[in-house]
């Protein structure tokens, strides 16, 4: 696999250099530079693909922590800061959260309602909630549901059961029993995708786990569990993409390795009201990482033809049978893929290889040419299951910067790369 990747890097560099050959030229991506520094560790305050820059692009939201090498405990809060890019990367504290992890952070989102408005997940009075906060006016409001995804206009959110997720994927769930995990119900009819009105705080269960059961992988184990995770709302807030998973031998897996390591995945989309539930792939294709281009086109990593290797795919809702396999043989790996703001490119980073290096590339969708964006070494202390550091890139909304987390300089910090088109 590594030799194949070396060949890929060399061939991609040749293709990328041919700007006059017809397709849109690749942007020029600058060298990474840190906007946070030790002695504490830092990470972007949301999951990959989510915008971290304030609407005026002056501030970047990050978390600060000293936890590493293990799962985040119930009593360990992360501090929330805004990095002022126009004032020497000054760190401005705005709050803290007990609902966070090293993968999705605190699901921080900027809200376009008013200057300074933002939100994040937290635990208040023992419950998982969303904190809606204006860091300039100091006004705060609590919505009694944690967010898993937020619409671009900031009006709606999707909520899932993070306590249930803590049982199955602790590195994505929250500690503290802030929700009822419903451990004794495999297919609950009162748990699943909730759509939350962020203005009023009202929520509605639009699709239960029980409603999706007939299209998910069956569970023979009476102590197994089915759950939803990894949601994202399309750009016009018309549809939701999410992963639906089933786990066999849940307790035995945890006893054997300390975490769940085997599950079955079905990728779905549905309308924002839960109607028109559609599978993205045939049986066995699974699904891992994802991004919407608009309201109908998705990029998802999946196991092409239910094979052994991951691939990067693109398809349209309603035309799932026409799924496109990007750069076969070169892009057959699981990456955090995100569309560029102009929709012509995908940025994607992978997991560390045998040399402890993560690879980051950009693919041009028109002709599937691939541009290497560098490799980033992962020290051993940051390879632990629950506290691993994925790059998790995201674009600034105008396409002029990329942000990511990395440990290649010895500690977990936040980096930017300037982009010229």
LINNOR-V845130 format. One record per residue. N is the residue number from 1. RES is the residue in three letters. SS is DSSP state (hx for helix, st for strand, lp for the rest). PHI is phi as a letter, one per 40 degrees, with the letter a starting at -180 (* if undefined). OMEGA is omega in whole degrees, 0 to 359 (none if undefined). Layout:
n->[N;N]
res->[RES;RES]
ss->[SS;SS]
phi->[PHI;PHI]
omega->[OMEGA;OMEGA]
//
This chain:
n->[1;2;3;4;5;6;7;8;9;10;11;12;13;14;15;16;17;18;19;20;21;22;23;24;25;26;27;28;29;30;31;32;33;34;35;36;37;38;39;40;41;42;43;44;45;46;47;48;49;50;51;52;53;54;55;56;57;58;59;60;61;62;63;64;65;66;67;68;69;70;71;72;73;74;75;76;77;78;79;80;81;82;83;84;85;86;87;88;89;90;91;92;93;94;95;96;97;98;99;100;101;102;103;104;105;106;107;108;109;110;111;112;113;114;115;116;117;118;119;120;121;122;123;124;125;126;127;128;129;130;131;132;133;134;135;136;137;138;139;140;141;142;143;144;145;146;147;148;149;150;151;152;153;154;155;156;157;158;159;160;161;162;163;164;165;166;167;168;169;170;171;172;173;174;175;176;177;178;179;180;181;182;183;184;185;186;187;188;189;190;191;192;193;194;195;196;197;198;199;200;201;202;203;204;205;206;207;208;209;210;211;212;213;214;215;216;217;218;219;220;221;222;223;224;225;226;227;228;229;230;231;232;233;234;235;236;237;238;239;240;241;242;243;244;245;246;247;248;249;250;251;252;253;254;255;256;257;258;259;260;261;262;263;264;265;266;267;268;269;270;271;272;273;274;275;276;277;278;279;280;281;282;283;284;285;286;287;288;289;290;291;292;293;294;295;296;297;298;299;300;301;302;303;304;305;306;307;308;309;310;311;312;313;314;315;316;317;318;319;320;321;322;323;324;325;326;327;328;329;330;331;332;333;334;335;336;337;338;339;340;341;342;343;344;345;346;347;348;349;350;351;352;353;354;355;356;357;358;359;360;361;362;363;364;365;366;367;368;369;370;371;372;373;374;375;376;377;378;379;380;381;382;383;384;385;386;387;388;389;390;391;392;393;394;395;396;397;398;399;400;401;402;403;404;405;406;407;408;409;410;411;412;413;414;415;416;417;418;419;420;421]
res->[UNK;UNK;UNK;UNK;UNK;UNK;UNK;UNK;UNK;UNK;UNK;UNK;UNK;UNK;UNK;UNK;UNK;UNK;UNK;UNK;UNK;UNK;UNK;UNK;UNK;UNK;UNK;UNK;UNK;UNK;UNK;UNK;UNK;UNK;UNK;UNK;UNK;UNK;UNK;UNK;UNK;UNK;UNK;UNK;UNK;UNK;UNK;UNK;UNK;UNK;UNK;UNK;UNK;UNK;UNK;UNK;UNK;UNK;UNK;UNK;UNK;UNK;UNK;UNK;UNK;UNK;UNK;UNK;UNK;UNK;UNK;UNK;UNK;UNK;UNK;UNK;UNK;UNK;UNK;UNK;UNK;UNK;UNK;UNK;UNK;UNK;UNK;UNK;UNK;UNK;UNK;UNK;UNK;UNK;UNK;UNK;UNK;UNK;UNK;UNK;UNK;UNK;UNK;UNK;UNK;UNK;UNK;UNK;UNK;UNK;UNK;UNK;UNK;UNK;UNK;UNK;UNK;UNK;UNK;UNK;UNK;UNK;UNK;UNK;UNK;UNK;UNK;UNK;UNK;UNK;UNK;UNK;UNK;UNK;UNK;UNK;UNK;UNK;UNK;UNK;UNK;UNK;UNK;UNK;UNK;UNK;UNK;UNK;UNK;UNK;UNK;UNK;UNK;UNK;UNK;UNK;UNK;UNK;UNK;UNK;UNK;UNK;UNK;UNK;UNK;UNK;UNK;UNK;UNK;UNK;UNK;UNK;UNK;UNK;UNK;UNK;UNK;UNK;UNK;UNK;UNK;UNK;UNK;UNK;UNK;UNK;UNK;UNK;UNK;UNK;UNK;UNK;UNK;UNK;UNK;UNK;UNK;UNK;UNK;UNK;UNK;UNK;UNK;UNK;UNK;UNK;UNK;UNK;UNK;UNK;UNK;UNK;UNK;UNK;UNK;UNK;UNK;UNK;UNK;UNK;UNK;UNK;UNK;UNK;UNK;UNK;UNK;UNK;UNK;UNK;UNK;UNK;UNK;UNK;UNK;UNK;UNK;UNK;UNK;UNK;UNK;UNK;UNK;UNK;UNK;UNK;UNK;UNK;UNK;UNK;UNK;UNK;UNK;UNK;UNK;UNK;UNK;UNK;UNK;UNK;UNK;UNK;UNK;UNK;UNK;UNK;UNK;UNK;UNK;UNK;UNK;UNK;UNK;UNK;UNK;UNK;UNK;UNK;UNK;UNK;UNK;UNK;UNK;UNK;UNK;UNK;UNK;UNK;UNK;UNK;UNK;UNK;UNK;UNK;UNK;UNK;UNK;UNK;UNK;UNK;UNK;UNK;UNK;UNK;UNK;UNK;UNK;UNK;UNK;UNK;UNK;UNK;UNK;UNK;UNK;UNK;UNK;UNK;UNK;UNK;UNK;UNK;UNK;UNK;UNK;UNK;UNK;UNK;UNK;UNK;UNK;UNK;UNK;UNK;UNK;UNK;UNK;UNK;UNK;UNK;UNK;UNK;UNK;UNK;UNK;UNK;UNK;UNK;UNK;UNK;UNK;UNK;UNK;UNK;UNK;UNK;UNK;UNK;UNK;UNK;UNK;UNK;UNK;UNK;UNK;UNK;UNK;UNK;UNK;UNK;UNK;UNK;UNK;UNK;UNK;UNK;UNK;UNK;UNK;UNK;UNK;UNK;UNK;UNK;UNK;UNK;UNK;UNK;UNK;UNK;UNK;UNK;UNK;UNK;UNK;UNK;UNK;UNK;UNK;UNK;UNK;UNK;UNK;UNK;UNK;UNK;UNK;UNK;UNK;UNK;UNK;UNK;UNK;UNK;UNK;UNK;UNK;UNK;UNK;UNK;UNK]
ss->[lp;hx;hx;hx;hx;hx;hx;hx;hx;hx;hx;hx;hx;hx;hx;hx;lp;lp;hx;hx;hx;lp;lp;lp;lp;lp;lp;st;st;lp;lp;lp;st;st;lp;lp;lp;lp;lp;lp;st;st;st;st;lp;lp;lp;lp;lp;lp;lp;lp;st;lp;lp;lp;lp;lp;st;st;st;st;st;st;st;lp;lp;lp;lp;lp;lp;lp;lp;lp;lp;lp;lp;st;st;st;st;st;st;st;lp;lp;lp;lp;lp;st;st;st;st;st;st;st;st;lp;lp;lp;st;lp;lp;lp;st;lp;lp;lp;st;st;lp;lp;lp;lp;lp;lp;st;st;st;st;st;st;st;st;lp;lp;st;st;st;st;st;st;st;st;lp;lp;lp;lp;st;st;st;st;st;lp;lp;lp;lp;lp;st;st;lp;lp;lp;lp;lp;st;st;st;st;lp;lp;hx;hx;hx;hx;hx;hx;hx;lp;lp;lp;lp;lp;lp;lp;lp;lp;lp;lp;lp;lp;lp;lp;lp;lp;lp;lp;lp;lp;lp;lp;st;st;st;st;st;st;lp;lp;lp;lp;lp;st;st;st;st;st;st;hx;hx;hx;hx;hx;hx;hx;lp;lp;lp;lp;lp;lp;lp;lp;lp;st;st;st;st;st;st;st;st;st;lp;lp;lp;lp;lp;st;st;st;st;st;st;st;st;st;lp;lp;hx;hx;hx;hx;hx;hx;hx;hx;lp;lp;lp;lp;lp;lp;st;st;st;st;st;st;st;st;lp;lp;lp;lp;lp;lp;st;st;lp;lp;lp;lp;lp;lp;lp;lp;lp;lp;st;st;st;lp;lp;lp;lp;st;st;st;st;st;st;lp;hx;hx;hx;lp;lp;lp;lp;st;st;st;st;st;st;lp;lp;lp;hx;hx;hx;lp;st;st;lp;lp;lp;lp;lp;lp;lp;lp;lp;lp;lp;lp;st;st;lp;lp;lp;lp;lp;st;st;st;st;st;lp;lp;lp;lp;lp;lp;lp;st;st;st;st;st;st;st;st;lp;lp;lp;lp;lp;st;st;st;st;st;st;st;st;lp;lp;hx;hx;hx;lp;lp;lp;lp;lp;lp;lp;lp;lp;lp;lp;st;st;lp;lp;lp;lp;lp;st;st;st;st;st;st;lp;lp;lp;lp;lp;lp;st;st;st;st;st;st;st;st;lp]
phi->[*;c;c;c;c;c;c;d;c;c;c;c;c;c;c;c;c;c;c;c;c;h;c;d;c;c;c;c;b;c;c;c;b;c;b;b;a;c;c;c;c;b;a;c;c;a;c;c;g;c;c;b;c;c;d;c;g;c;b;b;c;b;b;b;a;b;c;a;g;a;c;c;c;d;c;b;c;b;c;b;b;b;c;c;c;b;b;g;f;d;c;b;c;b;i;a;a;b;b;a;a;c;c;c;f;b;f;c;b;c;b;c;c;a;c;g;c;a;a;a;c;a;b;b;f;g;b;c;a;b;c;c;b;b;c;c;c;g;c;b;a;b;b;c;a;c;c;b;a;b;c;c;c;g;c;b;a;b;b;b;c;c;c;c;c;c;c;c;b;d;c;b;c;b;c;h;f;c;b;c;c;f;c;c;b;c;b;c;c;b;a;i;c;b;b;b;c;c;c;c;g;c;b;b;c;c;a;c;c;c;c;c;d;c;b;b;c;c;b;c;c;c;b;c;a;b;a;b;a;f;b;a;c;c;d;c;g;c;b;b;c;a;b;b;b;b;b;c;f;d;c;c;c;c;c;c;b;g;a;c;b;b;a;b;b;b;c;b;b;a;c;c;c;g;c;f;c;b;c;c;a;c;d;g;c;g;i;b;b;a;a;c;c;a;c;b;b;b;b;a;c;a;c;d;f;f;c;c;b;c;a;c;b;b;a;b;c;g;b;c;c;b;d;b;c;c;f;d;g;b;b;c;a;c;b;c;c;b;c;c;d;c;g;c;b;b;c;a;b;b;c;c;c;c;c;g;b;c;b;b;b;b;b;c;c;c;b;g;c;b;b;c;b;h;b;b;c;b;d;d;c;b;b;c;d;c;b;d;b;c;c;f;c;a;c;c;c;c;g;c;a;b;b;a;c;a;b;c;b;h;b;c;b;b;b;b;b;c;b;b;b]
omega->[182;178;178;182;176;177;179;181;181;181;180;180;178;180;183;183;184;186;185;187;176;182;179;180;174;172;175;182;184;179;180;172;184;173;172;180;180;16;181;172;179;175;176;195;180;182;181;178;182;181;180;184;174;183;178;178;181;188;175;183;181;171;176;182;171;179;173;174;182;177;176;181;185;186;183;179;170;177;179;181;166;177;181;183;181;180;175;181;176;181;181;180;179;179;176;180;172;176;181;174;185;179;182;182;181;182;177;174;169;180;183;184;186;181;177;184;180;177;173;177;178;172;180;182;176;183;174;185;169;175;173;192;170;187;178;180;181;177;183;176;183;172;190;176;174;182;174;176;182;178;184;180;176;183;188;175;171;178;176;181;183;174;175;178;178;178;188;177;185;180;176;180;180;177;171;178;178;172;174;183;182;184;185;180;182;185;183;176;178;178;181;178;174;173;188;172;186;176;186;184;180;182;179;173;184;179;179;176;178;180;180;188;186;181;179;178;181;178;178;183;180;176;176;183;173;183;175;177;172;181;173;182;180;190;179;178;179;184;178;167;176;175;176;188;174;183;172;173;184;183;180;178;180;179;184;186;182;179;175;183;181;178;177;187;170;179;183;159;174;174;183;177;178;181;179;175;183;172;180;186;170;179;172;181;176;185;183;181;201;173;175;169;181;178;182;184;183;166;182;170;185;178;185;182;180;182;184;186;176;176;175;183;174;178;175;175;184;177;184;180;179;183;184;178;185;174;181;181;179;185;181;179;185;182;176;191;181;176;169;182;179;175;185;185;170;169;179;177;183;177;184;179;182;177;179;183;173;178;180;181;171;180;177;188;184;184;178;170;186;179;176;177;175;173;187;184;179;176;185;184;179;178;179;187;189;183;180;181;171;180;176;182;173;179;161;191;177;177;186;176;168;176;180;174;176;179;187;177;171;176;182;181;181;184;172;172;177;184;177;181;none]
//
